[in-house]
Amino acid sequence: MKNMGRLLSTFRLALLLLVICGSQRIYAQQPEAPDEEKRTTETAQTPSPATTDRRARVEQLEKNFFRDLAHDQKVIWTSPLRLQSTHWKWVLPLFGGTTALIASDKGTTHEVSELITGSPTSLRASRWTSRVGGATANFGVAGAIYLVGRWTNNNRLRETGLLATEAVMHAGVVVNSIKIATNRQRPEQGDGKGRFWSGGKSFPSGHAGMSFALATVVAQEYRDKPLIRWGAYGLAAAVSASRVTGLKHHPSDVVIGGLIGYGIGRYVWRSHQPRNVTGAMKAERPPATWRPVIAPQISRAAGMYGVTMTWSF
């Protein structure tokens, strides 16, 4: 009964994570940037070019940075309260896919461990790569983007740096809170099965969460620059993968961490954009395309365990 209770608690927690990751659908139903028109009017009394509008928006972001942090934390943690009946048709598949992924961790981690143990060079490379996605690196990159924007009077960079910093902070708070609640062992701890409530800090991956939060903001700001957009996502994906091949996380840890980071990054960026920008995005891409599809891939004969995830963004 005790083990069953823990299992049910894990399932409930996984559902909460998926709801947080799907926050872009929840906040899309709420007024986007409700104070944007008012802030713009207060800053500029007459119609101004797009560059002036962005400058005014950035100045408001700087002025209200800490207030926005508190407000967005409230929105993120209360997002499950805004679930509607139409959301369950994509929340439940996500929940099922995550449960299957966690169940397959044992086999997948064992296979990765055997491969990496025989290749010390690959292990060192993985752990070196993962440093790029640490808290210091993510905050450093976000801060550098903002400072370069200020020094060069580039309002786009300033906005990117501010929103990226906020997104990384939110992701850090969320993933570390969940780490404390789950206490999952890392692959190198205990028997390597990734047991929950056993004194670890494996679930979810903070590197994946913060890296994808930063990458998502950058990708959204530079939607017109494919190299920057996909380069940011590619780097975040490389960092996430290195946490698995570096034997620091189980596959489900980085998938859930990445989803959290993506959801938070998208929420932070969209919630601070004027309605004409988010409205144009809705017209270009229907909400249905934001739904991820997760399917477990298991082959006992080949000794392969994993998951296939498709998410159009």
N, C-alpha and C positions, 0 to 999 in steps of 0.2 A: 504493500500500500504506500509505503514511503517513497519507493522508486516511481510508482505511478503518479504520485502527487508532484514529484519533481518534473516528470515528463510533461504533465499537463501545464505546469508553470512555465516550462520552456516553450511550449506551443503558444501560450498566451503572450509571452514576451516576443516571440517571433512575429506574431500578428501585429503587435504594437509597432515593431520595427518597420514592417511592411506598410503600415498606415502612415508612419512618418515619411518613409521613402516615397509614398504616393501623394505627398502633400501638394505637389504641383496641380493635381486634379482638384483637391479640396479648396485651395486658395483661389483657384480659377473661378470659383463660384461666388467669391466675395468681391467687393469693390477693389480694383487694382489701383494702387497709388491714390487713395482718396483725397489726399491733401495736395496732390501735384499741381492741379489747376490753381489752387489758392496760393501755393508757394510761388508759382511762376508769376502770378499777378502781382504779388507783393514785391517781388524782386525787380520785375520789369513792367513799367506802367504803359509802355507802348509795344507794339509787335516787334519782335527781334528775330534775327537769323537763328538757324539751328545751333550754331556754335554758342551764341549767347544763352539760349535755352539750356544747353548742356552745362554751361558755366554756372548758371543759377542753380541748377539741380545739384551740381557737385558741391557748391557752397552750402546748400541746405543739408546735404549728406554729412559734410564735415561738422556743421553746427549741431546736428541732431544725432551724431553717431552713437552715443551711449544710450540715448532714449530709444533709438531704433533697435539697438541690441536687446534691451529689456522687452520691448514690444514683440519682436520676432521670436524670442525665446518662449513667450507666452503662447504665440500662435502655433509654434512647433509642437509644444508639449500638449496642447489642448486639441490638436487636429483630430484625434479619434472621436471627439465629441461631436464633430461635424460630419461624421459619416452618414450617408444616405443609402437608401435601398439600392439605388443604381450602382453604387460603388462596389457592392459585394461580388458582382460578376467578374471583377478583375482582382479584388483583394483575396478572394478564396483560392483562385489558381496560384497566386503568388505565395500564399500561405502553404499550399500543398507542395509547391516546388521547393520552397525553403526547407520544409520538413524533410523532403526526400534528399535534399543536398546535405543537410546535417547528418542524416542517417548514413550517407555514403562517405562521410569524412574519414572514417576509420580505414576503409580500403584504399581511398585515394591518397591519404597521407602516408600510409605504409608504402605504397608504390613509389611515391615521390622520395621518401626517406631512403629507400634502397638505391634509387638512381643517384641521388645527390651524395650519399655516403661514399659511393665509389668514385666520386669526382670532386676532390677538395677544391679544385679551381672553380668549378661551377658554384660551389657553396660560397666561396669568397666573393665571387662576382655578384651573386644574388644579394648578399648582405651589404655589399658596397652600393648596389643600385638602390636598395631599400632606404639608404640614408637620405636620398633625394626627397623622400616622402615623409620625413620626420617633421615634428612640430616646428623645430627651429628653422628648417629649410622652407617649409610652407609659409610661415609668417615672414621669413626673410624675403622670399620672392614677392609676396603680396606687398610688403612694406617698400621694397625696392621699386616696384611698379608705380606705387603712389608717389614716392619721392622724385623719381625721374619725371613723372607727369607734372609735378609742381615746378621743378627746376626748368623744364622746357615749355611750361605753359600749355601742356597737352591735356585738355580736359577729359579726353577719352581715357588716357592712361590713369589720370587721377581717380576717375570714377571706378575704373577696373580695380585699382589698388584698394580703394575703400571697401567696395563690395566684396572683394576677394578676402580681405582681412576679416570682415564680418562673417562671411560664410565659413571660413576656417575656424573661427572662434566657436560658432554654433556647432559645427561638426565635432570639434574637440569636446565640447560640453556633453553633447548627446552620447557619443561613443564611450567616453570615460564613465559616464553615469551608468551605462549599460554594462560595462566591464565590471564595475563594482557590484552590480546586481546579479551577475551571472557567475563570476569567478571561474571561468572555464580555463582548464589547463592548456598550455601550449603543447605543440607536438613533441617537444623534448622533455616535457614534464610527465611524471608518473609512468603509466603504461602506454602513453602515446595515443590513447583513445579519445582525448579531448573531453574529459568528464567535466560536467558543470558543477558549480558549488564546491570546488576542490582546491581553492587557493590560487587560481591562475588569473591572467588578464588577457585572454586570447580573443574573446568574443565581445564585440566585433573588432575588426582591424582599424586602429586609429590612423595608420598610414594611408590605408585605402580611403577612409572617410574624408580626411583632410585633403588628400591629393585630388580626389574627384570634386570636392567642394570648390577648390581653387580652379581646377581645370574647367568646370562647368561655367563659372562666372567669366573666365577668359574666353571660352568658346562662345558664350552668348553675346559678349561685347563685340567680338570679332567674327560675327556670323558671315560677314562679307569677305573674310580672309580664310579660305579653306586650309591653307598650310598651318596657320596659327591655331585654328579651331581643332583640327584633327591631330595636330602635333601635341596640343595640350591633353586631349583625351588619351593619345597614345602613350605619353609619358606617365600619366596617372595609371593606365593599365599595366605598364611595365613595372611600376613601383608595386602595384598590388600583386602581380604575379610573383615578384621577387620575394614577397613575404611568405609565399607558399613554398617556393623552391629553396628559400633560405631557412626553412623549418621553423619559422616564427609564428605561423598561423595555419589553420586548417582552411580548405577552400571556402567553406561556408562563411568563415570569418571575413574574408576579403570581399566576397560577393555582397554580403549584407552591409559591410562597411562602405563599399563603393556605392551601393544603392542609397544609403543614407546621405553620403556626400553629394551625390548627384541631385537627390531630391531637395536637399537644403540649398545647394548652390543655385538651382533653378528658381526656388522660391525667393531667395534673397534678391537675385537679379530682377526677376519679374515684378516683385512687389515695390521696386523703386524706379520703375519705368513709367513714363506718361502713358495715358490710355491709347494714344494713337499708335504707339509702338507695339504694345501687347495686342491691341486689336488687329493690327496688320498681321501679326504672327498667327493669330487664331484663324484668320481668313486663309492664310497660306497652308496651314496644316491642321486638320481636324483633330480633336482631342483623342480619338480612338487610336491614333498612331503613337500616343505616348505610353500605351500599355505594354509592359514587358511580357515576354512569353518564356517561361522556364520549363524545361523538360529534362528529367533525369536520364542519364545514359549509363546503363549497367550491362556489362558482359562478363559473366562469371568464367566462361570458357577462356576468354582472353585475359582475364584478371584486370579488367578496366572498369573504373568507377568514376563517374563525373556528372557534369550537367551541361546542357546547352541552353544558352540564354540569348534571346533576340530582343533588342530594345531600340526602336527607331527614335532618334532624338535629333 
